[in-house]
């Protein structure tokens, strides 16, 4: 069986995980971000065009272009870009929440984009 690894810095996920996120929010339209969850008053979402990048989510109180970005990696979740849309007091809680729901986030990504490259 071939290795799922496609490069030294990314992995391709080919399985589908069916466990839903609790409190899931449906898609938001063609040009809008797709909200996948709400936690502590923050939207957790990805943009419809995000499928060209490795798996990640954006987090902010509103679905906005400059939202804080988190990479979903082969092992964990990492802060990619802190734009100030997540209050410092909430950052650790958000990060822990994303880590607990990592598999479900990847499942939503796969459902939306059809494939998922992960940062290592």
C-alpha positions in Angstrom: 0.0 0.0 0.0 1.4 3.4 -1.0 2.2 5.9 1.7 -0.2 8.9 2.1 2.7 11.3 2.2 2.9 13.5 -0.9 5.9 15.7 0.1 8.2 16.2 3.0 6.1 18.9 4.4 2.5 17.7 3.7 0.3 14.6 4.1 -2.7 13.9 2.0 -5.7 12.6 4.0 -7.9 10.3 2.0 -10.3 8.9 4.7 -13.6 10.4 5.6 -14.5 10.9 9.2 -18.2 11.0 9.8 -18.6 12.1 13.5 -20.3 15.6 13.4 -19.2 18.6 15.4 -21.6 19.5 18.1 -23.7 22.6 17.3 -22.7 22.5 13.7 -23.7 25.4 11.5 -24.5 24.9 7.8 -22.8 26.5 4.8 -23.2 30.2 4.1 -23.4 30.7 0.4 -21.1 30.9 -2.6 -18.9 33.9 -1.8 -19.2 33.7 2.0 -17.1 31.9 4.5 -18.5 28.5 5.6 -19.0 28.5 9.4 -18.3 25.0 10.8 -18.7 25.8 14.5 -19.3 28.5 17.1 -17.5 28.5 20.4 -17.2 31.1 23.1 -19.0 33.6 20.8 -16.4 33.0 18.0 -17.1 31.7 14.6 -14.8 28.9 13.4 -14.8 28.9 9.6 -13.0 28.5 6.4 -13.5 30.4 3.1 -14.9 28.6 0.1 -11.6 29.2 -1.8 -9.4 27.9 1.1 -9.1 24.4 -0.5 -5.8 25.3 -2.3 -4.0 25.6 1.1 -3.3 23.0 3.7 -6.1 22.4 6.2 -6.8 25.4 8.4 -9.6 27.4 10.1 -10.2 31.0 10.7 -11.6 32.3 14.1 -13.2 35.6 14.8 -16.3 37.1 16.4 -17.5 37.9 12.9 -16.7 36.1 9.7 -14.2 38.6 8.4 -11.2 38.4 6.0 -8.5 39.2 8.6 -9.5 36.5 11.1 -7.0 34.7 13.2 -5.8 31.5 11.4 -4.9 28.1 12.8 -3.2 25.2 10.9 -4.5 21.7 11.4 -1.3 19.7 11.3 -0.5 16.0 11.2 -0.2 15.9 15.0 -2.0 19.0 16.5 -3.4 22.5 15.8 -1.0 25.5 15.6 -1.5 29.2 15.6 -0.7 30.4 12.0 -1.5 34.1 12.1 -2.7 36.1 15.1 -4.6 39.1 13.8 -6.1 40.1 17.1 -9.6 38.8 16.4 -9.4 36.3 19.3 -9.0 37.9 22.7 -5.8 36.9 24.5 -7.9 35.5 27.4 -9.7 33.2 25.0 -6.8 32.1 22.8 -5.8 29.1 25.0 -9.4 27.9 25.2 -9.9 28.2 21.5 -6.7 26.3 20.8 -7.6 23.5 23.1 -11.1 23.3 21.6 -9.7 23.1 18.1 -7.3 20.4 19.2 -10.1 18.3 20.7 -12.2 18.7 17.5 -9.3 18.3 15.0 -10.6 15.1 13.4 -14.1 16.6 12.9 -12.6 19.8 11.4 -10.7 17.7 8.9 -13.9 15.8 8.1 -15.7 19.0 7.3 -12.7 20.1 5.2 -12.8 16.9 3.2 -16.6 17.2 2.8 -16.2 20.7 1.4 -13.0 20.4 -0.6 -12.7 16.7 -1.4 -9.1 16.4 -0.3 -6.9 17.6 2.6 -3.2 18.4 2.7 -1.9 18.7 6.2 1.2 20.7 7.4 3.7 18.6 9.2 
